[in-house]
Amino acid sequence: MTPQWQTGRVTVLVAGDVSPGLLGFIVVALIGVALYILIKSMNKQMSKIQVPRATDIDDKKAE
């Protein structure tokens, strides 16, 4: 355990005493899983979009 110095009522922590711990890891992991699901859903929705091709546009102009 690293030492902590107390100056009056303020406790000064040494730079390695504070870490995100398990809760921080779980939050970051959940954000990663949510991002993966959102990107997968976006790709599915984007594949449903039908973009008109140049030949389709030229055919409509010819009519």
Residue pairs with C-beta under 8 A, 6 or more apart in sequence:
2 14
2 16
2 17
3 14
4 11
4 12
4 13
4 14
4 17
5 11
5 12
6 12
